[in-house]
Amino acid sequence: MSEANGRFRIQVVSELTAVPAPTLRAWERRYGIPTPARTASAYRLYSDHDVAMVRRLRDLCANGMSIAEAARMVKASEDGAATLMGADGDPYEVAVRRLLDALGAFDARSLEREVARAQYLGSATTVFERVFSPVMRRVGEMWHAGTLSVAQEHIATTTVADTVRAMVRLTNPDNATYMVLLACFADEDHVLPVHGVALRLASWGISTVTLGVRTPPQAIADAVRQMSPAGVCLSLSTPLERDKGDELVDAYARACEGTPWFVGGPGVASIAERVAARGGLVVDRDIATARAQIERALRERVAQREREDALDDEDTAASL
Protein backbone atom coordinates (compact mmCIF):
# COMPACT_ATOMS: atom_id res chain seq x y z
CA MET A 1 0.00 0.00 0.00
CA SER A 2 1.08 3.59 -0.53
CA GLU A 3 2.89 5.30 2.30
CA ALA A 4 1.43 8.39 3.94
CA ASN A 5 3.89 10.57 2.02
CA GLY A 6 2.55 9.30 -1.29
CA ARG A 7 5.29 6.80 -2.02
CA PHE A 8 4.94 3.11 -2.84
CA ARG A 9 6.66 -0.14 -1.99
CA ILE A 10 8.24 -2.04 -4.85
CA GLN A 11 5.47 -4.66 -5.02
CA VAL A 12 2.87 -1.95 -5.58
CA VAL A 13 4.99 -0.29 -8.27
CA SER A 14 5.31 -3.65 -9.98
CA GLU A 15 1.53 -3.98 -10.02
CA LEU A 16 1.01 -0.40 -11.21
CA THR A 17 3.49 -0.68 -14.08
CA ALA A 18 3.43 -4.42 -14.95
CA VAL A 19 7.23 -4.44 -14.54
CA PRO A 20 8.51 -7.30 -12.32
CA ALA A 21 10.19 -6.30 -9.08
CA PRO A 22 13.53 -7.94 -10.08
CA THR A 23 13.51 -5.85 -13.25
CA LEU A 24 12.88 -2.67 -11.26
CA ARG A 25 15.87 -3.46 -9.05
CA ALA A 26 18.03 -4.24 -12.09
CA TRP A 27 17.10 -0.96 -13.81
CA GLU A 28 17.98 0.96 -10.68
CA ARG A 29 21.31 -0.86 -10.26
CA ARG A 30 22.45 -0.73 -13.91
CA TYR A 31 20.96 2.52 -15.20
CA GLY A 32 20.15 4.57 -12.12
CA ILE A 33 16.47 4.76 -13.03
CA PRO A 34 14.41 5.22 -11.02
CA THR A 35 15.99 6.42 -7.79
CA PRO A 36 13.63 5.43 -4.96
CA ALA A 37 14.08 6.69 -1.45
CA ARG A 38 14.84 4.25 1.36
CA THR A 39 13.27 3.71 4.75
CA ALA A 40 15.35 3.23 7.88
CA SER A 41 14.97 -0.50 7.23
CA ALA A 42 16.29 -0.07 3.64
CA TYR A 43 12.93 -0.69 1.96
CA ARG A 44 12.54 1.09 -1.36
CA LEU A 45 9.87 3.81 -1.49
CA TYR A 46 8.87 5.00 -4.96
CA SER A 47 7.27 8.37 -5.65
CA ASP A 48 4.60 9.10 -8.26
CA HIS A 49 7.39 10.54 -10.38
CA ASP A 50 9.37 7.31 -10.08
CA VAL A 51 6.32 5.37 -11.25
CA ALA A 52 5.98 7.68 -14.26
CA MET A 53 9.64 7.11 -15.15
CA VAL A 54 9.22 3.34 -14.95
CA ARG A 55 6.20 3.49 -17.23
CA ARG A 56 8.11 5.60 -19.74
CA LEU A 57 11.01 3.14 -19.74
CA ARG A 58 8.56 0.27 -20.16
CA ASP A 59 6.81 1.91 -23.10
CA LEU A 60 10.02 2.86 -24.86
CA CYS A 61 11.25 -0.72 -24.57
CA ALA A 62 7.89 -2.05 -25.77
CA ASN A 63 8.31 0.09 -28.90
CA GLY A 64 11.59 -1.63 -29.73
CA MET A 65 14.14 0.59 -27.99
CA SER A 66 16.91 -1.05 -25.97
CA ILE A 67 16.77 -0.48 -22.25
CA ALA A 68 20.14 1.30 -22.31
CA GLU A 69 18.96 3.70 -25.00
CA ALA A 70 15.61 4.21 -23.26
CA ALA A 71 17.37 5.00 -19.98
CA ARG A 72 19.58 7.58 -21.72
CA MET A 73 16.50 9.22 -23.25
CA VAL A 74 14.68 9.41 -19.93
CA LYS A 75 17.76 10.80 -18.19
CA ALA A 76 18.19 13.41 -20.90
CA SER A 77 14.58 14.46 -20.43
CA GLU A 78 15.11 14.65 -16.68
CA ASP A 79 18.22 16.77 -17.12
CA GLY A 80 16.36 19.03 -19.54
CA ALA A 81 13.54 19.48 -17.06
CA ALA A 82 16.05 20.39 -14.36
CA THR A 83 17.43 23.03 -16.73
CA LEU A 84 13.95 24.45 -17.22
CA MET A 85 13.33 24.50 -13.48
CA GLY A 86 16.60 26.35 -12.94
CA ALA A 87 16.01 28.93 -15.67
CA ASP A 88 15.04 32.50 -14.95
CA GLY A 89 11.28 32.98 -14.85
CA ASP A 90 8.40 30.54 -14.60
CA PRO A 91 9.61 27.10 -15.83
CA TYR A 92 6.33 26.45 -17.62
CA GLU A 93 6.54 29.75 -19.48
CA VAL A 94 10.15 28.95 -20.33
CA ALA A 95 9.06 25.58 -21.71
CA VAL A 96 6.34 27.22 -23.83
CA ARG A 97 8.84 29.72 -25.22
CA ARG A 98 11.39 27.03 -26.07
CA LEU A 99 8.78 24.92 -27.80
CA LEU A 100 7.62 27.87 -29.89
CA ASP A 101 11.22 28.84 -30.69
CA ALA A 102 11.95 25.31 -31.96
CA LEU A 103 8.79 25.36 -34.03
CA GLY A 104 9.57 28.81 -35.41
CA ALA A 105 12.99 27.53 -36.49
CA PHE A 106 11.31 24.59 -38.27
CA ASP A 107 13.48 22.31 -36.10
CA ALA A 108 11.36 19.19 -35.56
CA ARG A 109 14.05 17.34 -33.59
CA SER A 110 14.50 20.22 -31.16
CA LEU A 111 10.74 20.42 -30.81
CA GLU A 112 10.63 16.73 -29.87
CA ARG A 113 13.39 17.22 -27.30
CA GLU A 114 11.65 20.20 -25.73
CA VAL A 115 8.39 18.29 -25.56
CA ALA A 116 10.17 15.39 -23.85
CA ARG A 117 11.78 17.73 -21.33
CA ALA A 118 8.51 19.46 -20.53
CA GLN A 119 6.89 16.18 -19.53
CA TYR A 120 8.98 16.10 -16.36
CA LEU A 121 7.98 19.53 -15.07
CA GLY A 122 5.10 18.15 -13.03
CA SER A 123 2.08 15.91 -13.15
CA ALA A 124 0.59 15.03 -16.52
CA THR A 125 -2.36 17.31 -15.89
CA THR A 126 -0.15 20.23 -14.88
CA VAL A 127 2.15 19.85 -17.88
CA PHE A 128 -0.81 19.67 -20.24
CA GLU A 129 -2.55 22.70 -18.77
CA ARG A 130 0.57 24.84 -18.23
CA VAL A 131 2.62 23.90 -21.31
CA PHE A 132 1.02 21.87 -24.08
CA SER A 133 -2.41 23.49 -24.13
CA PRO A 134 -0.98 27.05 -24.13
CA VAL A 135 1.49 26.09 -26.86
CA MET A 136 -1.22 24.73 -29.13
CA ARG A 137 -3.47 27.69 -28.43
CA ARG A 138 -0.60 29.99 -29.44
CA VAL A 139 0.11 27.85 -32.52
CA GLY A 140 -3.51 28.26 -33.60
CA GLU A 141 -3.35 32.02 -33.13
CA MET A 142 -0.11 32.26 -35.10
CA TRP A 143 -1.49 30.12 -37.90
CA HIS A 144 -4.61 32.27 -38.18
CA ALA A 145 -2.43 35.40 -38.19
CA GLY A 146 -0.32 33.96 -41.01
CA THR A 147 2.92 33.95 -39.00
CA LEU A 148 3.06 30.15 -38.91
CA SER A 149 2.83 27.88 -41.93
CA VAL A 150 0.50 24.94 -42.36
CA ALA A 151 3.52 22.63 -42.24
CA GLN A 152 4.65 24.06 -38.91
CA GLU A 153 1.14 23.78 -37.49
CA HIS A 154 1.00 20.13 -38.54
CA ILE A 155 4.42 19.40 -37.02
CA ALA A 156 3.35 20.94 -33.72
CA THR A 157 -0.01 19.19 -33.69
CA THR A 158 1.47 15.77 -34.46
CA THR A 159 4.34 16.04 -31.97
CA VAL A 160 2.30 17.38 -29.08
CA ALA A 161 -0.73 15.15 -29.73
CA ASP A 162 1.42 12.00 -29.86
CA THR A 163 3.02 12.92 -26.54
CA VAL A 164 -0.28 13.76 -24.87
CA ARG A 165 -1.83 10.50 -26.07
CA ALA A 166 1.08 8.66 -24.47
CA MET A 167 0.50 10.59 -21.25
CA VAL A 168 -3.15 9.53 -21.32
CA ARG A 169 -2.17 5.87 -21.72
CA LEU A 170 0.25 6.14 -18.80
CA THR A 171 -2.19 7.80 -16.43
CA ASN A 172 -5.45 6.04 -17.35
CA PRO A 173 -6.22 4.11 -14.14
CA ASP A 174 -6.81 0.36 -14.08
CA ASN A 175 -9.81 -1.08 -12.25
CA ALA A 176 -11.37 2.34 -11.75
CA THR A 177 -14.84 2.64 -10.23
CA TYR A 178 -16.03 4.73 -13.16
CA MET A 179 -15.33 4.59 -16.90
CA VAL A 180 -16.31 7.54 -19.07
CA LEU A 181 -16.51 7.77 -22.85
CA LEU A 182 -14.85 10.83 -24.37
CA ALA A 183 -15.58 12.17 -27.85
CA CYS A 184 -15.70 15.26 -30.01
CA PHE A 185 -18.94 16.57 -31.47
CA ALA A 186 -19.65 15.65 -35.07
CA ASP A 187 -17.65 17.99 -37.36
CA GLU A 188 -15.29 18.79 -34.44
CA ASP A 189 -11.61 18.24 -35.36
CA HIS A 190 -9.86 19.44 -32.19
CA VAL A 191 -9.04 16.31 -30.18
CA LEU A 192 -6.38 17.79 -27.88
CA PRO A 193 -8.96 19.19 -25.41
CA VAL A 194 -10.41 15.68 -25.12
CA HIS A 195 -7.00 14.33 -24.13
CA GLY A 196 -6.78 17.09 -21.55
CA VAL A 197 -10.11 15.96 -20.10
CA ALA A 198 -8.81 12.37 -20.00
CA LEU A 199 -5.78 13.49 -18.00
CA ARG A 200 -7.93 15.47 -15.59
CA LEU A 201 -10.35 12.56 -15.07
CA ALA A 202 -7.42 10.19 -14.54
CA SER A 203 -6.18 12.46 -11.75
CA TRP A 204 -9.59 11.91 -10.12
CA GLY A 205 -9.34 8.13 -10.48
CA ILE A 206 -11.76 7.92 -13.42
CA SER A 207 -10.77 5.84 -16.45
CA THR A 208 -11.64 6.85 -19.99
CA VAL A 209 -12.10 5.49 -23.49
CA THR A 210 -11.61 8.08 -26.25
CA LEU A 211 -13.62 7.80 -29.46
CA GLY A 212 -11.87 10.77 -31.04
CA VAL A 213 -12.82 13.51 -33.50
CA ARG A 214 -16.05 13.84 -35.49
CA THR A 215 -17.95 11.26 -33.44
CA PRO A 216 -21.54 10.97 -34.69
CA PRO A 217 -24.43 10.26 -32.32
CA GLN A 218 -24.82 6.73 -33.68
CA ALA A 219 -21.25 5.90 -32.66
CA ILE A 220 -22.02 7.14 -29.14
CA ALA A 221 -25.18 5.01 -29.08
CA ASP A 222 -23.26 1.89 -30.15
CA ALA A 223 -20.53 2.47 -27.57
CA VAL A 224 -23.04 3.11 -24.77
CA ARG A 225 -24.88 -0.14 -25.52
CA GLN A 226 -21.74 -2.24 -25.80
CA MET A 227 -19.56 -0.71 -23.09
CA SER A 228 -22.05 0.56 -20.48
CA PRO A 229 -19.98 3.58 -19.43
CA ALA A 230 -20.78 5.49 -16.26
CA GLY A 231 -20.89 8.69 -18.31
CA VAL A 232 -20.27 10.31 -21.69
CA CYS A 233 -18.27 13.53 -22.11
CA LEU A 234 -18.47 15.50 -25.38
CA SER A 235 -16.15 18.31 -26.43
CA LEU A 236 -17.13 21.28 -28.60
CA SER A 237 -14.53 23.89 -29.56
CA THR A 238 -16.43 25.76 -32.28
CA PRO A 239 -19.90 27.27 -31.70
CA LEU A 240 -22.75 25.72 -33.67
CA GLU A 241 -25.58 27.33 -35.59
CA ARG A 242 -28.89 27.12 -33.72
CA ASP A 243 -30.63 24.52 -35.92
CA LYS A 244 -27.54 22.34 -36.28
CA GLY A 245 -26.81 22.55 -32.58
CA ASP A 246 -30.36 21.62 -31.56
CA GLU A 247 -30.35 18.66 -33.94
CA LEU A 248 -27.06 17.29 -32.66
CA VAL A 249 -27.89 17.83 -28.98
CA ASP A 250 -31.18 15.96 -29.42
CA ALA A 251 -29.38 13.11 -31.18
CA TYR A 252 -26.67 12.83 -28.52
CA ALA A 253 -29.30 12.88 -25.75
CA ARG A 254 -31.06 9.91 -27.38
CA ALA A 255 -27.74 8.14 -27.96
CA CYS A 256 -26.79 8.29 -24.28
CA GLU A 257 -29.95 6.34 -23.31
CA GLY A 258 -30.12 7.64 -19.75
CA THR A 259 -26.36 7.57 -19.19
CA PRO A 260 -25.15 10.89 -17.70
CA TRP A 261 -23.65 13.06 -20.39
CA PHE A 262 -21.54 16.18 -20.13
CA VAL A 263 -20.52 18.83 -22.62
CA GLY A 264 -17.60 21.21 -22.35
CA GLY A 265 -15.32 23.38 -24.45
CA PRO A 266 -15.16 26.92 -25.85
CA GLY A 267 -18.16 26.33 -28.11
CA VAL A 268 -20.53 25.04 -25.45
CA ALA A 269 -22.27 28.39 -24.86
CA SER A 270 -23.99 28.06 -28.24
CA ILE A 271 -25.85 24.91 -27.12
CA ALA A 272 -25.90 25.24 -23.32
CA GLU A 273 -29.65 25.81 -23.00
CA ARG A 274 -30.50 22.89 -25.29
CA VAL A 275 -28.11 20.58 -23.43
CA ALA A 276 -29.73 21.42 -20.09
CA ALA A 277 -33.23 21.00 -21.58
CA ARG A 278 -32.31 17.51 -22.82
CA GLY A 279 -30.90 16.37 -19.48
CA GLY A 280 -27.22 16.95 -20.20
CA LEU A 281 -24.75 18.79 -18.00
CA VAL A 282 -22.69 21.75 -19.16
CA VAL A 283 -19.39 21.34 -17.34
CA ASP A 284 -18.40 24.34 -15.23
CA ARG A 285 -15.09 25.99 -16.09
CA ASP A 286 -14.07 25.92 -12.41
CA ILE A 287 -12.24 22.63 -11.86
CA ALA A 288 -13.51 21.99 -8.33
CA THR A 289 -17.12 22.67 -9.34
CA ALA A 290 -16.78 20.51 -12.45
CA ARG A 291 -15.39 17.63 -10.42
CA ALA A 292 -18.27 17.82 -7.96
CA GLN A 293 -20.79 17.91 -10.82
CA ILE A 294 -19.31 14.95 -12.65
CA GLU A 295 -18.65 12.73 -9.64
CA ARG A 296 -22.15 13.32 -8.27
CA ALA A 297 -23.73 12.35 -11.61
CA LEU A 298 -21.57 9.24 -11.89
CA ARG A 299 -22.36 8.14 -8.33
CA GLU A 300 -26.07 8.55 -8.94
CA ARG A 301 -25.88 6.54 -12.15
CA VAL A 302 -23.98 3.69 -10.52
CA ALA A 303 -26.44 3.64 -7.61
CA GLN A 304 -29.33 3.54 -10.08
CA ARG A 305 -27.79 0.58 -11.89
CA GLU A 306 -27.30 -1.25 -8.63
CA ARG A 307 -30.97 -0.73 -7.77
CA GLU A 308 -32.00 -1.96 -11.22
CA ASP A 309 -29.77 -5.04 -10.88
CA ALA A 310 -31.24 -5.80 -7.48
CA LEU A 311 -34.78 -5.61 -8.89
CA ASP A 312 -33.78 -7.89 -11.77
CA ASP A 313 -32.37 -10.40 -9.28
CA GLU A 314 -35.61 -10.29 -7.29
CA ASP A 315 -37.69 -10.86 -10.43
CA THR A 316 -35.45 -13.75 -11.44
CA ALA A 317 -35.72 -15.35 -8.01
CA ALA A 318 -39.50 -14.94 -8.00
CA SER A 319 -39.82 -16.67 -11.36
CA LEU A 320 -37.88 -19.76 -10.24
C-alpha positions as CSV (number, residue, x, y, z in Angstrom):
1,M,0.0,0.0,0.0
2,S,1.1,3.6,-0.5
3,E,2.9,5.3,2.3
4,A,1.4,8.4,3.9
5,N,3.9,10.6,2.0
6,G,2.5,9.3,-1.3
7,R,5.3,6.8,-2.0
8,F,4.9,3.1,-2.8
9,R,6.7,-0.1,-2.0
10,I,8.2,-2.0,-4.9
11,Q,5.5,-4.7,-5.0
12,V,2.9,-1.9,-5.6
13,V,5.0,-0.3,-8.3
14,S,5.3,-3.6,-10.0
15,E,1.5,-4.0,-10.0
16,L,1.0,-0.4,-11.2
17,T,3.5,-0.7,-14.1
18,A,3.4,-4.4,-15.0
19,V,7.2,-4.4,-14.5
20,P,8.5,-7.3,-12.3
21,A,10.2,-6.3,-9.1
22,P,13.5,-7.9,-10.1
23,T,13.5,-5.8,-13.3
24,L,12.9,-2.7,-11.3
25,R,15.9,-3.5,-9.0
26,A,18.0,-4.2,-12.1
27,W,17.1,-1.0,-13.8
28,E,18.0,1.0,-10.7
29,R,21.3,-0.9,-10.3
30,R,22.4,-0.7,-13.9
31,Y,21.0,2.5,-15.2
32,G,20.2,4.6,-12.1
33,I,16.5,4.8,-13.0
34,P,14.4,5.2,-11.0
35,T,16.0,6.4,-7.8
36,P,13.6,5.4,-5.0
37,A,14.1,6.7,-1.4
38,R,14.8,4.3,1.4
39,T,13.3,3.7,4.8
40,A,15.3,3.2,7.9
41,S,15.0,-0.5,7.2
42,A,16.3,-0.1,3.6
43,Y,12.9,-0.7,2.0
44,R,12.5,1.1,-1.4
45,L,9.9,3.8,-1.5
46,Y,8.9,5.0,-5.0
47,S,7.3,8.4,-5.7
48,D,4.6,9.1,-8.3
49,H,7.4,10.5,-10.4
50,D,9.4,7.3,-10.1
51,V,6.3,5.4,-11.3
52,A,6.0,7.7,-14.3
53,M,9.6,7.1,-15.2
54,V,9.2,3.3,-14.9
55,R,6.2,3.5,-17.2
56,R,8.1,5.6,-19.7
57,L,11.0,3.1,-19.7
58,R,8.6,0.3,-20.2
59,D,6.8,1.9,-23.1
60,L,10.0,2.9,-24.9
61,C,11.2,-0.7,-24.6
62,A,7.9,-2.1,-25.8
63,N,8.3,0.1,-28.9
64,G,11.6,-1.6,-29.7
65,M,14.1,0.6,-28.0
66,S,16.9,-1.1,-26.0
67,I,16.8,-0.5,-22.2
68,A,20.1,1.3,-22.3
69,E,19.0,3.7,-25.0
70,A,15.6,4.2,-23.3
71,A,17.4,5.0,-20.0
72,R,19.6,7.6,-21.7
73,M,16.5,9.2,-23.2
74,V,14.7,9.4,-19.9
75,K,17.8,10.8,-18.2
76,A,18.2,13.4,-20.9
77,S,14.6,14.5,-20.4
78,E,15.1,14.6,-16.7
79,D,18.2,16.8,-17.1
80,G,16.4,19.0,-19.5
81,A,13.5,19.5,-17.1
82,A,16.1,20.4,-14.4
83,T,17.4,23.0,-16.7
84,L,14.0,24.5,-17.2
85,M,13.3,24.5,-13.5
86,G,16.6,26.3,-12.9
87,A,16.0,28.9,-15.7
88,D,15.0,32.5,-14.9
89,G,11.3,33.0,-14.8
90,D,8.4,30.5,-14.6
91,P,9.6,27.1,-15.8
92,Y,6.3,26.5,-17.6
93,E,6.5,29.7,-19.5
94,V,10.2,28.9,-20.3
95,A,9.1,25.6,-21.7
96,V,6.3,27.2,-23.8
97,R,8.8,29.7,-25.2
98,R,11.4,27.0,-26.1
99,L,8.8,24.9,-27.8
100,L,7.6,27.9,-29.9
101,D,11.2,28.8,-30.7
102,A,11.9,25.3,-32.0
103,L,8.8,25.4,-34.0
104,G,9.6,28.8,-35.4
105,A,13.0,27.5,-36.5
106,F,11.3,24.6,-38.3
107,D,13.5,22.3,-36.1
108,A,11.4,19.2,-35.6
109,R,14.0,17.3,-33.6
110,S,14.5,20.2,-31.2
111,L,10.7,20.4,-30.8
112,E,10.6,16.7,-29.9
113,R,13.4,17.2,-27.3
114,E,11.7,20.2,-25.7
115,V,8.4,18.3,-25.6
116,A,10.2,15.4,-23.8
117,R,11.8,17.7,-21.3
118,A,8.5,19.5,-20.5
119,Q,6.9,16.2,-19.5
120,Y,9.0,16.1,-16.4
121,L,8.0,19.5,-15.1
122,G,5.1,18.2,-13.0
123,S,2.1,15.9,-13.2
124,A,0.6,15.0,-16.5
125,T,-2.4,17.3,-15.9
126,T,-0.1,20.2,-14.9
127,V,2.1,19.8,-17.9
128,F,-0.8,19.7,-20.2
129,E,-2.6,22.7,-18.8
130,R,0.6,24.8,-18.2
131,V,2.6,23.9,-21.3
132,F,1.0,21.9,-24.1
133,S,-2.4,23.5,-24.1
134,P,-1.0,27.1,-24.1
135,V,1.5,26.1,-26.9
136,M,-1.2,24.7,-29.1
137,R,-3.5,27.7,-28.4
138,R,-0.6,30.0,-29.4
139,V,0.1,27.9,-32.5
140,G,-3.5,28.3,-33.6
141,E,-3.3,32.0,-33.1
142,M,-0.1,32.3,-35.1
143,W,-1.5,30.1,-37.9
144,H,-4.6,32.3,-38.2
145,A,-2.4,35.4,-38.2
146,G,-0.3,34.0,-41.0
147,T,2.9,33.9,-39.0
148,L,3.1,30.1,-38.9
149,S,2.8,27.9,-41.9
150,V,0.5,24.9,-42.4
151,A,3.5,22.6,-42.2
152,Q,4.7,24.1,-38.9
153,E,1.1,23.8,-37.5
154,H,1.0,20.1,-38.5
155,I,4.4,19.4,-37.0
156,A,3.3,20.9,-33.7
157,T,0.0,19.2,-33.7
158,T,1.5,15.8,-34.5
159,T,4.3,16.0,-32.0
160,V,2.3,17.4,-29.1
161,A,-0.7,15.2,-29.7
162,D,1.4,12.0,-29.9
163,T,3.0,12.9,-26.5
164,V,-0.3,13.8,-24.9
165,R,-1.8,10.5,-26.1
166,A,1.1,8.7,-24.5
167,M,0.5,10.6,-21.3
168,V,-3.2,9.5,-21.3
169,R,-2.2,5.9,-21.7
170,L,0.3,6.1,-18.8
171,T,-2.2,7.8,-16.4
172,N,-5.5,6.0,-17.3
173,P,-6.2,4.1,-14.1
174,D,-6.8,0.4,-14.1
175,N,-9.8,-1.1,-12.2
176,A,-11.4,2.3,-11.7
177,T,-14.8,2.6,-10.2
178,Y,-16.0,4.7,-13.2
179,M,-15.3,4.6,-16.9
180,V,-16.3,7.5,-19.1
181,L,-16.5,7.8,-22.9
182,L,-14.8,10.8,-24.4
183,A,-15.6,12.2,-27.8
184,C,-15.7,15.3,-30.0
185,F,-18.9,16.6,-31.5
186,A,-19.7,15.6,-35.1
187,D,-17.6,18.0,-37.4
188,E,-15.3,18.8,-34.4
189,D,-11.6,18.2,-35.4
190,H,-9.9,19.4,-32.2
191,V,-9.0,16.3,-30.2
192,L,-6.4,17.8,-27.9
193,P,-9.0,19.2,-25.4
194,V,-10.4,15.7,-25.1
195,H,-7.0,14.3,-24.1
196,G,-6.8,17.1,-21.5
197,V,-10.1,16.0,-20.1
198,A,-8.8,12.4,-20.0
199,L,-5.8,13.5,-18.0
200,R,-7.9,15.5,-15.6
201,L,-10.3,12.6,-15.1
202,A,-7.4,10.2,-14.5
203,S,-6.2,12.5,-11.7
204,W,-9.6,11.9,-10.1
205,G,-9.3,8.1,-10.5
206,I,-11.8,7.9,-13.4
207,S,-10.8,5.8,-16.5
208,T,-11.6,6.9,-20.0
209,V,-12.1,5.5,-23.5
210,T,-11.6,8.1,-26.2
211,L,-13.6,7.8,-29.5
212,G,-11.9,10.8,-31.0
213,V,-12.8,13.5,-33.5
214,R,-16.1,13.8,-35.5
215,T,-18.0,11.3,-33.4
216,P,-21.5,11.0,-34.7
217,P,-24.4,10.3,-32.3
218,Q,-24.8,6.7,-33.7
219,A,-21.3,5.9,-32.7
220,I,-22.0,7.1,-29.1
221,A,-25.2,5.0,-29.1
222,D,-23.3,1.9,-30.1
223,A,-20.5,2.5,-27.6
224,V,-23.0,3.1,-24.8
225,R,-24.9,-0.1,-25.5
226,Q,-21.7,-2.2,-25.8
227,M,-19.6,-0.7,-23.1
228,S,-22.1,0.6,-20.5
229,P,-20.0,3.6,-19.4
230,A,-20.8,5.5,-16.3
231,G,-20.9,8.7,-18.3
232,V,-20.3,10.3,-21.7
233,C,-18.3,13.5,-22.1
234,L,-18.5,15.5,-25.4
235,S,-16.1,18.3,-26.4
236,L,-17.1,21.3,-28.6
237,S,-14.5,23.9,-29.6
238,T,-16.4,25.8,-32.3
239,P,-19.9,27.3,-31.7
240,L,-22.8,25.7,-33.7
241,E,-25.6,27.3,-35.6
242,R,-28.9,27.1,-33.7
243,D,-30.6,24.5,-35.9
244,K,-27.5,22.3,-36.3
245,G,-26.8,22.5,-32.6
246,D,-30.4,21.6,-31.6
247,E,-30.3,18.7,-33.9
248,L,-27.1,17.3,-32.7
249,V,-27.9,17.8,-29.0
250,D,-31.2,16.0,-29.4
251,A,-29.4,13.1,-31.2
252,Y,-26.7,12.8,-28.5
253,A,-29.3,12.9,-25.8
254,R,-31.1,9.9,-27.4
255,A,-27.7,8.1,-28.0
256,C,-26.8,8.3,-24.3
257,E,-29.9,6.3,-23.3
258,G,-30.1,7.6,-19.7
259,T,-26.4,7.6,-19.2
260,P,-25.2,10.9,-17.7
261,W,-23.7,13.1,-20.4
262,F,-21.5,16.2,-20.1
263,V,-20.5,18.8,-22.6
264,G,-17.6,21.2,-22.3
265,G,-15.3,23.4,-24.4
266,P,-15.2,26.9,-25.8
267,G,-18.2,26.3,-28.1
268,V,-20.5,25.0,-25.5
269,A,-22.3,28.4,-24.9
270,S,-24.0,28.1,-28.2
271,I,-25.8,24.9,-27.1
272,A,-25.9,25.2,-23.3
273,E,-29.7,25.8,-23.0
274,R,-30.5,22.9,-25.3
275,V,-28.1,20.6,-23.4
276,A,-29.7,21.4,-20.1
277,A,-33.2,21.0,-21.6
278,R,-32.3,17.5,-22.8
279,G,-30.9,16.4,-19.5
280,G,-27.2,17.0,-20.2
281,L,-24.8,18.8,-18.0
282,V,-22.7,21.8,-19.2
283,V,-19.4,21.3,-17.3
284,D,-18.4,24.3,-15.2
285,R,-15.1,26.0,-16.1
286,D,-14.1,25.9,-12.4
287,I,-12.2,22.6,-11.9
288,A,-13.5,22.0,-8.3
289,T,-17.1,22.7,-9.3
290,A,-16.8,20.5,-12.5
291,R,-15.4,17.6,-10.4
292,A,-18.3,17.8,-8.0
293,Q,-20.8,17.9,-10.8
294,I,-19.3,15.0,-12.7
295,E,-18.6,12.7,-9.6
296,R,-22.2,13.3,-8.3
297,A,-23.7,12.4,-11.6
298,L,-21.6,9.2,-11.9
299,R,-22.4,8.1,-8.3
300,E,-26.1,8.6,-8.9
301,R,-25.9,6.5,-12.2
302,V,-24.0,3.7,-10.5
303,A,-26.4,3.6,-7.6
304,Q,-29.3,3.5,-10.1
305,R,-27.8,0.6,-11.9
306,E,-27.3,-1.3,-8.6
307,R,-31.0,-0.7,-7.8
308,E,-32.0,-2.0,-11.2
309,D,-29.8,-5.0,-10.9
310,A,-31.2,-5.8,-7.5
311,L,-34.8,-5.6,-8.9
312,D,-33.8,-7.9,-11.8
313,D,-32.4,-10.4,-9.3
314,E,-35.6,-10.3,-7.3
315,D,-37.7,-10.9,-10.4
316,T,-35.5,-13.8,-11.4
317,A,-35.7,-15.4,-8.0
318,A,-39.5,-14.9,-8.0
319,S,-39.8,-16.7,-11.4
320,L,-37.9,-19.8,-10.2
